[in-house]
Amino acid sequence: MLRNGLEPWHLLIVAIVVIVLFGSKKLPDTARSLGRSMRILKSEAKALKEEGAAEPQGPDAAPAAPPVSRSGPAATDGRAR
């Protein structure tokens, strides 16, 4: 059924449907928002990748964060609750 893949007229139909659904005035804003979202996603993925590479990988590596107590939130000003 999809032996030939997408043909040019398929893309034309998709473009017409998108224009009808979103309207020609909203398309530039939608494309701009999509571009910003993709840029943010790329930068966050790159940051996670770099953060993962920066962590020690040895067997004697310390945990990244101390364990959290389930008794309640910790006091941040040094006073007991």
PDB file of N, CA, C and O in Angstrom:
ATOM      1  N   MET A   1       0.820  -1.184   0.000  1.00  0.00           N
ATOM      2  CA  MET A   1       0.000   0.000   0.000  1.00  0.00           C
ATOM      3  C   MET A   1       0.873   1.260   0.000  1.00  0.00           C
ATOM      4  O   MET A   1       0.632   2.177  -0.785  1.00  0.00           O
ATOM      5  N   LEU A   2       1.879   1.313   0.868  1.00  0.00           N
ATOM      6  CA  LEU A   2       2.784   2.464   0.913  1.00  0.00           C
ATOM      7  C   LEU A   2       4.121   2.108   0.272  1.00  0.00           C
ATOM      8  O   LEU A   2       5.178   2.459   0.794  1.00  0.00           O
ATOM      9  N   ARG A   3       4.071   1.415  -0.853  1.00  0.00           N
ATOM     10  CA  ARG A   3       5.303   1.008  -1.515  1.00  0.00           C
ATOM     11  C   ARG A   3       6.119   2.199  -1.988  1.00  0.00           C
ATOM     12  O   ARG A   3       7.345   2.190  -1.883  1.00  0.00           O
ATOM     13  N   ASN A   4       5.467   3.204  -2.497  1.00  0.00           N
ATOM     14  CA  ASN A   4       6.175   4.341  -3.068  1.00  0.00           C
ATOM     15  C   ASN A   4       6.400   5.455  -2.068  1.00  0.00           C
ATOM     16  O   ASN A   4       7.036   6.453  -2.405  1.00  0.00           O
ATOM     17  N   GLY A   5       5.911   5.322  -0.871  1.00  0.00           N
ATOM     18  CA  GLY A   5       6.084   6.371   0.128  1.00  0.00           C
ATOM     19  C   GLY A   5       5.214   7.579  -0.174  1.00  0.00           C
ATOM     20  O   GLY A   5       4.186   7.469  -0.842  1.00  0.00           O
ATOM     21  N   LEU A   6       5.633   8.718   0.320  1.00  0.00           N
ATOM     22  CA  LEU A   6       4.871   9.943   0.097  1.00  0.00           C
ATOM     23  C   LEU A   6       5.212  10.541  -1.261  1.00  0.00           C
ATOM     24  O   LEU A   6       6.378  10.683  -1.626  1.00  0.00           O
ATOM     25  N   GLU A   7       4.189  10.877  -1.976  1.00  0.00           N
ATOM     26  CA  GLU A   7       4.369  11.535  -3.260  1.00  0.00           C
ATOM     27  C   GLU A   7       4.118  13.025  -3.067  1.00  0.00           C
ATOM     28  O   GLU A   7       3.541  13.425  -2.056  1.00  0.00           O
ATOM     29  N   PRO A   8       4.543  13.853  -4.022  1.00  0.00           N
ATOM     30  CA  PRO A   8       4.364  15.309  -3.867  1.00  0.00           C
ATOM     31  C   PRO A   8       2.920  15.728  -3.640  1.00  0.00           C
ATOM     32  O   PRO A   8       2.675  16.671  -2.887  1.00  0.00           O
ATOM     33  N   TRP A   9       1.959  15.063  -4.260  1.00  0.00           N
ATOM     34  CA  TRP A   9       0.577  15.476  -4.062  1.00  0.00           C
ATOM     35  C   TRP A   9       0.087  15.133  -2.666  1.00  0.00           C
ATOM     36  O   TRP A   9      -0.837  15.779  -2.172  1.00  0.00           O
ATOM     37  N   HIS A  10       0.681  14.129  -2.009  1.00  0.00           N
ATOM     38  CA  HIS A  10       0.332  13.845  -0.609  1.00  0.00           C
ATOM     39  C   HIS A  10       0.726  15.033   0.270  1.00  0.00           C
ATOM     40  O   HIS A  10      -0.049  15.477   1.117  1.00  0.00           O
ATOM     41  N   LEU A  11       1.933  15.534   0.056  1.00  0.00           N
ATOM     42  CA  LEU A  11       2.407  16.676   0.832  1.00  0.00           C
ATOM     43  C   LEU A  11       1.559  17.917   0.569  1.00  0.00           C
ATOM     44  O   LEU A  11       1.324  18.710   1.480  1.00  0.00           O
ATOM     45  N   LEU A  12       1.101  18.088  -0.664  1.00  0.00           N
ATOM     46  CA  LEU A  12       0.240  19.214  -1.002  1.00  0.00           C
ATOM     47  C   LEU A  12      -1.086  19.127  -0.250  1.00  0.00           C
ATOM     48  O   LEU A  12      -1.577  20.132   0.265  1.00  0.00           O
ATOM     49  N   ILE A  13      -1.657  17.944  -0.187  1.00  0.00           N
ATOM     50  CA  ILE A  13      -2.914  17.757   0.545  1.00  0.00           C
ATOM     51  C   ILE A  13      -2.715  18.034   2.029  1.00  0.00           C
ATOM     52  O   ILE A  13      -3.558  18.681   2.651  1.00  0.00           O
ATOM     53  N   VAL A  14      -1.619  17.558   2.606  1.00  0.00           N
ATOM     54  CA  VAL A  14      -1.330  17.804   4.022  1.00  0.00           C
ATOM     55  C   VAL A  14      -1.172  19.302   4.269  1.00  0.00           C
ATOM     56  O   VAL A  14      -1.683  19.820   5.262  1.00  0.00           O
ATOM     57  N   ALA A  15      -0.470  20.003   3.379  1.00  0.00           N
ATOM     58  CA  ALA A  15      -0.279  21.449   3.531  1.00  0.00           C
ATOM     59  C   ALA A  15      -1.616  22.181   3.471  1.00  0.00           C
ATOM     60  O   ALA A  15      -1.846  23.106   4.251  1.00  0.00           O
ATOM     61  N   ILE A  16      -2.489  21.788   2.571  1.00  0.00           N
ATOM     62  CA  ILE A  16      -3.805  22.433   2.463  1.00  0.00           C
ATOM     63  C   ILE A  16      -4.626  22.191   3.720  1.00  0.00           C
ATOM     64  O   ILE A  16      -5.282  23.106   4.216  1.00  0.00           O
ATOM     65  N   VAL A  17      -4.597  20.975   4.237  1.00  0.00           N
ATOM     66  CA  VAL A  17      -5.342  20.669   5.466  1.00  0.00           C
ATOM     67  C   VAL A  17      -4.812  21.488   6.638  1.00  0.00           C
ATOM     68  O   VAL A  17      -5.598  21.995   7.439  1.00  0.00           O
ATOM     69  N   VAL A  18      -3.500  21.625   6.750  1.00  0.00           N
ATOM     70  CA  VAL A  18      -2.908  22.411   7.839  1.00  0.00           C
ATOM     71  C   VAL A  18      -3.323  23.878   7.725  1.00  0.00           C
ATOM     72  O   VAL A  18      -3.662  24.507   8.728  1.00  0.00           O
ATOM     73  N   ILE A  19      -3.299  24.417   6.523  1.00  0.00           N
ATOM     74  CA  ILE A  19      -3.694  25.817   6.320  1.00  0.00           C
ATOM     75  C   ILE A  19      -5.168  26.018   6.661  1.00  0.00           C
ATOM     76  O   ILE A  19      -5.535  27.029   7.260  1.00  0.00           O
ATOM     77  N   VAL A  20      -6.005  25.072   6.286  1.00  0.00           N
ATOM     78  CA  VAL A  20      -7.433  25.187   6.593  1.00  0.00           C
ATOM     79  C   VAL A  20      -7.669  25.084   8.094  1.00  0.00           C
ATOM     80  O   VAL A  20      -8.477  25.833   8.643  1.00  0.00           O
ATOM     81  N   LEU A  21      -6.976  24.167   8.764  1.00  0.00           N
ATOM     82  CA  LEU A  21      -7.187  23.978  10.201  1.00  0.00           C
ATOM     83  C   LEU A  21      -6.682  25.157  11.021  1.00  0.00           C
ATOM     84  O   LEU A  21      -7.389  25.643  11.904  1.00  0.00           O
ATOM     85  N   PHE A  22      -5.478  25.618  10.743  1.00  0.00           N
ATOM     86  CA  PHE A  22      -4.868  26.656  11.573  1.00  0.00           C
ATOM     87  C   PHE A  22      -5.076  28.069  11.042  1.00  0.00           C
ATOM     88  O   PHE A  22      -4.992  29.026  11.812  1.00  0.00           O
ATOM     89  N   GLY A  23      -5.336  28.220   9.794  1.00  0.00           N
ATOM     90  CA  GLY A  23      -5.477  29.542   9.205  1.00  0.00           C
ATOM     91  C   GLY A  23      -4.109  30.103   8.842  1.00  0.00           C
ATOM     92  O   GLY A  23      -3.112  29.812   9.502  1.00  0.00           O
ATOM     93  N   SER A  24      -4.073  30.899   7.800  1.00  0.00           N
ATOM     94  CA  SER A  24      -2.788  31.392   7.313  1.00  0.00           C
ATOM     95  C   SER A  24      -2.163  32.423   8.246  1.00  0.00           C
ATOM     96  O   SER A  24      -0.949  32.627   8.206  1.00  0.00           O
ATOM     97  N   LYS A  25      -2.962  33.075   9.081  1.00  0.00           N
ATOM     98  CA  LYS A  25      -2.415  34.082   9.992  1.00  0.00           C
ATOM     99  C   LYS A  25      -1.742  33.454  11.205  1.00  0.00           C
ATOM    100  O   LYS A  25      -0.811  34.036  11.761  1.00  0.00           O
ATOM    101  N   LYS A  26      -2.191  32.295  11.619  1.00  0.00           N
ATOM    102  CA  LYS A  26      -1.618  31.651  12.805  1.00  0.00           C
ATOM    103  C   LYS A  26      -0.419  30.769  12.483  1.00  0.00           C
ATOM    104  O   LYS A  26       0.323  30.400  13.393  1.00  0.00           O
ATOM    105  N   LEU A  27      -0.211  30.427  11.238  1.00  0.00           N
ATOM    106  CA  LEU A  27       0.885  29.520  10.873  1.00  0.00           C
ATOM    107  C   LEU A  27       2.265  30.052  11.242  1.00  0.00           C
ATOM    108  O   LEU A  27       3.062  29.279  11.772  1.00  0.00           O
ATOM    109  N   PRO A  28       2.607  31.330  10.999  1.00  0.00           N
ATOM    110  CA  PRO A  28       3.942  31.803  11.395  1.00  0.00           C
ATOM    111  C   PRO A  28       4.167  31.732  12.906  1.00  0.00           C
ATOM    112  O   PRO A  28       5.256  31.372  13.352  1.00  0.00           O
ATOM    113  N   ASP A  29       3.151  32.072  13.694  1.00  0.00           N
ATOM    114  CA  ASP A  29       3.281  31.987  15.150  1.00  0.00           C
ATOM    115  C   ASP A  29       3.433  30.538  15.603  1.00  0.00           C
ATOM    116  O   ASP A  29       4.214  30.238  16.506  1.00  0.00           O
ATOM    117  N   THR A  30       2.689  29.655  14.976  1.00  0.00           N
ATOM    118  CA  THR A  30       2.775  28.238  15.324  1.00  0.00           C
ATOM    119  C   THR A  30       4.155  27.686  14.977  1.00  0.00           C
ATOM    120  O   THR A  30       4.746  26.945  15.762  1.00  0.00           O
ATOM    121  N   ALA A  31       4.663  28.046  13.810  1.00  0.00           N
ATOM    122  CA  ALA A  31       5.997  27.581  13.402  1.00  0.00           C
ATOM    123  C   ALA A  31       7.074  28.145  14.319  1.00  0.00           C
ATOM    124  O   ALA A  31       8.026  27.444  14.662  1.00  0.00           O
ATOM    125  N   ARG A  32       6.933  29.404  14.716  1.00  0.00           N
ATOM    126  CA  ARG A  32       7.899  30.034  15.618  1.00  0.00           C
ATOM    127  C   ARG A  32       7.893  29.324  16.976  1.00  0.00           C
ATOM    128  O   ARG A  32       8.951  29.050  17.541  1.00  0.00           O
ATOM    129  N   SER A  33       6.703  29.030  17.493  1.00  0.00           N
ATOM    130  CA  SER A  33       6.589  28.325  18.770  1.00  0.00           C
ATOM    131  C   SER A  33       7.183  26.925  18.682  1.00  0.00           C
ATOM    132  O   SER A  33       7.853  26.467  19.607  1.00  0.00           O
ATOM    133  N   LEU A  34       6.937  26.256  17.576  1.00  0.00           N
ATOM    134  CA  LEU A  34       7.495  24.920  17.387  1.00  0.00           C
ATOM    135  C   LEU A  34       9.017  24.978  17.335  1.00  0.00           C
ATOM    136  O   LEU A  34       9.688  24.112  17.897  1.00  0.00           O
ATOM    137  N   GLY A  35       9.568  25.988  16.666  1.00  0.00           N
ATOM    138  CA  GLY A  35      11.018  26.151  16.601  1.00  0.00           C
ATOM    139  C   GLY A  35      11.622  26.408  17.969  1.00  0.00           C
ATOM    140  O   GLY A  35      12.666  25.846  18.302  1.00  0.00           O
ATOM    141  N   ARG A  36      10.976  27.257  18.770  1.00  0.00           N
ATOM    142  CA  ARG A  36      11.459  27.519  20.133  1.00  0.00           C
ATOM    143  C   ARG A  36      11.433  26.248  20.972  1.00  0.00           C
ATOM    144  O   ARG A  36      12.375  25.956  21.709  1.00  0.00           O
ATOM    145  N   SER A  37      10.341  25.497  20.851  1.00  0.00           N
ATOM    146  CA  SER A  37      10.221  24.258  21.623  1.00  0.00           C
ATOM    147  C   SER A  37      11.314  23.266  21.236  1.00  0.00           C
ATOM    148  O   SER A  37      11.896  22.617  22.105  1.00  0.00           O
ATOM    149  N   MET A  38      11.594  23.145  19.951  1.00  0.00           N
ATOM    150  CA  MET A  38      12.643  22.236  19.501  1.00  0.00           C
ATOM    151  C   MET A  38      14.013  22.691  19.999  1.00  0.00           C
ATOM    152  O   MET A  38      14.838  21.863  20.388  1.00  0.00           O
ATOM    153  N   ARG A  39      14.259  24.004  19.989  1.00  0.00           N
ATOM    154  CA  ARG A  39      15.535  24.540  20.475  1.00  0.00           C
ATOM    155  C   ARG A  39      15.701  24.245  21.963  1.00  0.00           C
ATOM    156  O   ARG A  39      16.780  23.845  22.399  1.00  0.00           O
ATOM    157  N   ILE A  40      14.636  24.441  22.747  1.00  0.00           N
ATOM    158  CA  ILE A  40      14.691  24.166  24.180  1.00  0.00           C
ATOM    159  C   ILE A  40      14.924  22.675  24.419  1.00  0.00           C
ATOM    160  O   ILE A  40      15.729  22.296  25.270  1.00  0.00           O
ATOM    161  N   LEU A  41      14.219  21.836  23.669  1.00  0.00           N
ATOM    162  CA  LEU A  41      14.374  20.388  23.818  1.00  0.00           C
ATOM    163  C   LEU A  41      15.809  19.961  23.518  1.00  0.00           C
ATOM    164  O   LEU A  41      16.379  19.143  24.241  1.00  0.00           O
ATOM    165  N   LYS A  42      16.393  20.512  22.455  1.00  0.00           N
ATOM    166  CA  LYS A  42      17.775  20.177  22.112  1.00  0.00           C
ATOM    167  C   LYS A  42      18.747  20.603  23.203  1.00  0.00           C
ATOM    168  O   LYS A  42      19.651  19.850  23.564  1.00  0.00           O
ATOM    169  N   SER A  43      18.560  21.823  23.733  1.00  0.00           N
ATOM    170  CA  SER A  43      19.488  22.310  24.753  1.00  0.00           C
ATOM    171  C   SER A  43      19.356  21.500  26.040  1.00  0.00           C
ATOM    172  O   SER A  43      20.360  21.216  26.693  1.00  0.00           O
ATOM    173  N   GLU A  44      18.136  21.128  26.410  1.00  0.00           N
ATOM    174  CA  GLU A  44      17.949  20.312  27.611  1.00  0.00           C
ATOM    175  C   GLU A  44      18.536  18.916  27.437  1.00  0.00           C
ATOM    176  O   GLU A  44      19.138  18.379  28.367  1.00  0.00           O
ATOM    177  N   ALA A  45      18.367  18.329  26.264  1.00  0.00           N
ATOM    178  CA  ALA A  45      18.939  17.009  26.007  1.00  0.00           C
ATOM    179  C   ALA A  45      20.462  17.062  26.056  1.00  0.00           C
ATOM    180  O   ALA A  45      21.110  16.156  26.578  1.00  0.00           O
ATOM    181  N   LYS A  46      21.025  18.141  25.502  1.00  0.00           N
ATOM    182  CA  LYS A  46      22.481  18.299  25.520  1.00  0.00           C
ATOM    183  C   LYS A  46      22.979  18.471  26.954  1.00  0.00           C
ATOM    184  O   LYS A  46      24.012  17.911  27.322  1.00  0.00           O
ATOM    185  N   ALA A  47      22.245  19.251  27.772  1.00  0.00           N
ATOM    186  CA  ALA A  47      22.631  19.461  29.166  1.00  0.00           C
ATOM    187  C   ALA A  47      22.570  18.153  29.953  1.00  0.00           C
ATOM    188  O   ALA A  47      23.459  17.865  30.754  1.00  0.00           O
ATOM    189  N   LEU A  48      21.523  17.366  29.724  1.00  0.00           N
ATOM    190  CA  LEU A  48      21.423  16.071  30.405  1.00  0.00           C
ATOM    191  C   LEU A  48      22.554  15.140  29.995  1.00  0.00           C
ATOM    192  O   LEU A  48      23.106  14.417  30.824  1.00  0.00           O
ATOM    193  N   LYS A  49      22.892  15.162  28.718  1.00  0.00           N
ATOM    194  CA  LYS A  49      23.977  14.310  28.231  1.00  0.00           C
ATOM    195  C   LYS A  49      25.306  14.714  28.863  1.00  0.00           C
ATOM    196  O   LYS A  49      26.084  13.858  29.284  1.00  0.00           O
ATOM    197  N   GLU A  50      25.565  16.027  28.929  1.00  0.00           N
ATOM    198  CA  GLU A  50      26.800  16.513  29.544  1.00  0.00           C
ATOM    199  C   GLU A  50      26.814  16.237  31.039  1.00  0.00           C
ATOM    200  O   GLU A  50      27.862  15.906  31.594  1.00  0.00           O
ATOM    201  N   GLU A  51      25.678  16.366  31.694  1.00  0.00           N
ATOM    202  CA  GLU A  51      25.590  16.101  33.131  1.00  0.00           C
ATOM    203  C   GLU A  51      25.847  14.629  33.409  1.00  0.00           C
ATOM    204  O   GLU A  51      26.508  14.288  34.390  1.00  0.00           O
ATOM    205  N   GLY A  52      25.333  13.761  32.561  1.00  0.00           N
ATOM    206  CA  GLY A  52      25.557  12.329  32.724  1.00  0.00           C
ATOM    207  C   GLY A  52      27.011  11.961  32.527  1.00  0.00           C
ATOM    208  O   GLY A  52      27.511  11.052  33.189  1.00  0.00           O
ATOM    209  N   ALA A  53      27.694  12.642  31.638  1.00  0.00           N
ATOM    210  CA  ALA A  53      29.105  12.365  31.382  1.00  0.00           C
ATOM    211  C   ALA A  53      29.977  12.909  32.504  1.00  0.00           C
ATOM    212  O   ALA A  53      31.068  12.387  32.734  1.00  0.00           O
ATOM    213  N   ALA A  54      29.525  13.945  33.208  1.00  0.00           N
ATOM    214  CA  ALA A  54      30.317  14.564  34.262  1.00  0.00           C
ATOM    215  C   ALA A  54      30.260  13.782  35.576  1.00  0.00           C
ATOM    216  O   ALA A  54      31.145  13.936  36.419  1.00  0.00           O
ATOM    217  N   GLU A  55      29.245  12.956  35.762  1.00  0.00           N
ATOM    218  CA  GLU A  55      29.117  12.190  37.006  1.00  0.00           C
ATOM    219  C   GLU A  55      30.152  11.073  37.043  1.00  0.00           C
ATOM    220  O   GLU A  55      30.442  10.464  36.014  1.00  0.00           O
ATOM    221  N   PRO A  56      30.710  10.799  38.222  1.00  0.00           N
ATOM    222  CA  PRO A  56      31.667   9.692  38.339  1.00  0.00           C
ATOM    223  C   PRO A  56      30.973   8.349  38.117  1.00  0.00           C
ATOM    224  O   PRO A  56      29.830   8.156  38.532  1.00  0.00           O
ATOM    225  N   GLN A  57      31.667   7.435  37.467  1.00  0.00           N
ATOM    226  CA  GLN A  57      31.070   6.147  37.126  1.00  0.00           C
ATOM    227  C   GLN A  57      31.724   4.975  37.858  1.00  0.00           C
ATOM    228  O   GLN A  57      31.441   3.823  37.529  1.00  0.00           O
ATOM    229  N   GLY A  58      32.579   5.232  38.828  1.00  0.00           N
ATOM    230  CA  GLY A  58      33.275   4.163  39.527  1.00  0.00           C
ATOM    231  C   GLY A  58      32.396   3.489  40.566  1.00  0.00           C
ATOM    232  O   GLY A  58      31.326   3.999  40.897  1.00  0.00           O
ATOM    233  N   PRO A  59      32.848   2.317  41.097  1.00  0.00           N
ATOM    234  CA  PRO A  59      32.057   1.607  42.108  1.00  0.00           C
ATOM    235  C   PRO A  59      32.038   2.335  43.451  1.00  0.00           C
ATOM    236  O   PRO A  59      31.135   2.112  44.257  1.00  0.00           O
ATOM    237  N   ASP A  60      33.027   3.210  43.705  1.00  0.00           N
ATOM    238  CA  ASP A  60      33.064   3.934  44.968  1.00  0.00           C
ATOM    239  C   ASP A  60      32.480   5.336  44.833  1.00  0.00           C
ATOM    240  O   ASP A  60      32.740   6.200  45.670  1.00  0.00           O
ATOM    241  N   ALA A  61      31.696   5.565  43.785  1.00  0.00           N
ATOM    242  CA  ALA A  61      31.098   6.885  43.552  1.00  0.00           C
ATOM    243  C   ALA A  61      30.019   7.161  44.594  1.00  0.00           C
ATOM    244  O   ALA A  61      29.225   6.284  44.932  1.00  0.00           O
ATOM    245  N   ALA A  62      30.005   8.378  45.089  1.00  0.00           N
ATOM    246  CA  ALA A  62      29.011   8.785  46.075  1.00  0.00           C
ATOM    247  C   ALA A  62      27.668   9.026  45.391  1.00  0.00           C
ATOM    248  O   ALA A  62      27.635   9.373  44.210  1.00  0.00           O
ATOM    249  N   PRO A  63      26.557   8.849  46.113  1.00  0.00           N
ATOM    250  CA  PRO A  63      25.258   9.124  45.504  1.00  0.00           C
ATOM    251  C   PRO A  63      25.122  10.607  45.176  1.00  0.00           C
ATOM    252  O   PRO A  63      25.742  11.452  45.822  1.00  0.00           O
ATOM    253  N   ALA A  64      24.310  10.917  44.172  1.00  0.00           N
ATOM    254  CA  ALA A  64      24.163  12.288  43.700  1.00  0.00           C
ATOM    255  C   ALA A  64      23.462  13.165  44.728  1.00  0.00           C
ATOM    256  O   ALA A  64      23.793  14.345  44.845  1.00  0.00           O
ATOM    257  N   ALA A  65      22.502  12.625  45.477  1.00  0.00           N
ATOM    258  CA  ALA A  65      21.752  13.418  46.450  1.00  0.00           C
ATOM    259  C   ALA A  65      21.577  12.594  47.726  1.00  0.00           C
ATOM    260  O   ALA A  65      21.480  11.369  47.659  1.00  0.00           O
ATOM    261  N   PRO A  66      21.537  13.245  48.878  1.00  0.00           N
ATOM    262  CA  PRO A  66      21.317  12.492  50.113  1.00  0.00           C
ATOM    263  C   PRO A  66      19.897  11.938  50.154  1.00  0.00           C
ATOM    264  O   PRO A  66      19.003  12.504  49.524  1.00  0.00           O
ATOM    265  N   PRO A  67      19.671  10.849  50.879  1.00  0.00           N
ATOM    266  CA  PRO A  67      18.330  10.279  50.959  1.00  0.00           C
ATOM    267  C   PRO A  67      17.371  11.265  51.616  1.00  0.00           C
ATOM    268  O   PRO A  67      17.765  12.048  52.481  1.00  0.00           O
ATOM    269  N   VAL A  68      16.132  11.220  51.204  1.00  0.00           N
ATOM    270  CA  VAL A  68      15.106  12.134  51.700  1.00  0.00           C
ATOM    271  C   VAL A  68      14.286  11.437  52.774  1.00  0.00           C
ATOM    272  O   VAL A  68      13.858  10.296  52.599  1.00  0.00           O
ATOM    273  N   SER A  69      14.071  12.125  53.877  1.00  0.00           N
ATOM    274  CA  SER A  69      13.253  11.591  54.960  1.00  0.00           C
ATOM    275  C   SER A  69      11.786  11.752  54.599  1.00  0.00           C
ATOM    276  O   SER A  69      11.393  12.783  54.052  1.00  0.00           O
ATOM    277  N   ARG A  70      10.982  10.758  54.893  1.00  0.00           N
ATOM    278  CA  ARG A  70       9.559  10.826  54.581  1.00  0.00           C
ATOM    279  C   ARG A  70       8.733  11.368  55.745  1.00  0.00           C
ATOM    280  O   ARG A  70       7.505  11.404  55.664  1.00  0.00           O
ATOM    281  N   SER A  71       9.393  11.789  56.827  1.00  0.00           N
ATOM    282  CA  SER A  71       8.653  12.267  57.992  1.00  0.00           C
ATOM    283  C   SER A  71       8.080  13.660  57.771  1.00  0.00           C
ATOM    284  O   SER A  71       7.127  14.033  58.455  1.00  0.00           O
ATOM    285  N   GLY A  72       8.609  14.424  56.864  1.00  0.00           N
ATOM    286  CA  GLY A  72       8.093  15.762  56.603  1.00  0.00           C
ATOM    287  C   GLY A  72       9.172  16.630  55.998  1.00  0.00           C
ATOM    288  O   GLY A  72      10.323  16.207  55.888  1.00  0.00           O
ATOM    289  N   PRO A  73       8.814  17.836  55.606  1.00  0.00           N
ATOM    290  CA  PRO A  73       9.808  18.718  55.008  1.00  0.00           C
ATOM    291  C   PRO A  73      10.830  19.183  56.038  1.00  0.00           C
ATOM    292  O   PRO A  73      10.506  19.382  57.209  1.00  0.00           O
ATOM    293  N   ALA A  74      12.051  19.351  55.590  1.00  0.00           N
ATOM    294  CA  ALA A  74      13.121  19.794  56.485  1.00  0.00           C
ATOM    295  C   ALA A  74      13.027  21.303  56.696  1.00  0.00           C
ATOM    296  O   ALA A  74      12.600  22.036  55.804  1.00  0.00           O
ATOM    297  N   ALA A  75      13.425  21.756  57.869  1.00  0.00           N
ATOM    298  CA  ALA A  75      13.447  23.178  58.145  1.00  0.00           C
ATOM    299  C   ALA A  75      14.644  23.799  57.436  1.00  0.00           C
ATOM    300  O   ALA A  75      15.749  23.261  57.510  1.00  0.00           O
ATOM    301  N   THR A  76      14.449  24.901  56.764  1.00  0.00           N
ATOM    302  CA  THR A  76      15.529  25.496  55.992  1.00  0.00           C
ATOM    303  C   THR A  76      16.235  26.610  56.750  1.00  0.00           C
ATOM    304  O   THR A  76      17.300  27.056  56.323  1.00  0.00           O
ATOM    305  N   ASP A  77      15.681  27.065  57.849  1.00  0.00           N
ATOM    306  CA  ASP A  77      16.305  28.169  58.575  1.00  0.00           C
ATOM    307  C   ASP A  77      17.055  27.691  59.823  1.00  0.00           C
ATOM    308  O   ASP A  77      17.548  28.516  60.592  1.00  0.00           O
ATOM    309  N   GLY A  78      17.149  26.384  60.035  1.00  0.00           N
ATOM    310  CA  GLY A  78      17.916  25.862  61.162  1.00  0.00           C
ATOM    311  C   GLY A  78      17.084  25.656  62.423  1.00  0.00           C
ATOM    312  O   GLY A  78      17.581  25.069  63.383  1.00  0.00           O
ATOM    313  N   ARG A  79      15.860  26.110  62.454  1.00  0.00           N
ATOM    314  CA  ARG A  79      15.020  25.924  63.632  1.00  0.00           C
ATOM    315  C   ARG A  79      14.273  24.601  63.547  1.00  0.00           C
ATOM    316  O   ARG A  79      13.898  24.163  62.460  1.00  0.00           O
ATOM    317  N   ALA A  80      14.060  23.978  64.673  1.00  0.00           N
ATOM    318  CA  ALA A  80      13.270  22.741  64.714  1.00  0.00           C
ATOM    319  C   ALA A  80      11.812  23.082  64.627  1.00  0.00           C
ATOM    320  O   ALA A  80      11.398  24.159  65.057  1.00  0.00           O
ATOM    321  N   ARG A  81      11.033  22.199  64.086  1.00  0.00           N
ATOM    322  CA  ARG A  81       9.599  22.446  63.941  1.00  0.00           C
ATOM    323  C   ARG A  81       8.823  21.780  65.017  1.00  0.00           C
ATOM    324  O   ARG A  81       7.597  21.884  65.048  1.00  0.00           O
TER     325      ARG A  81
END
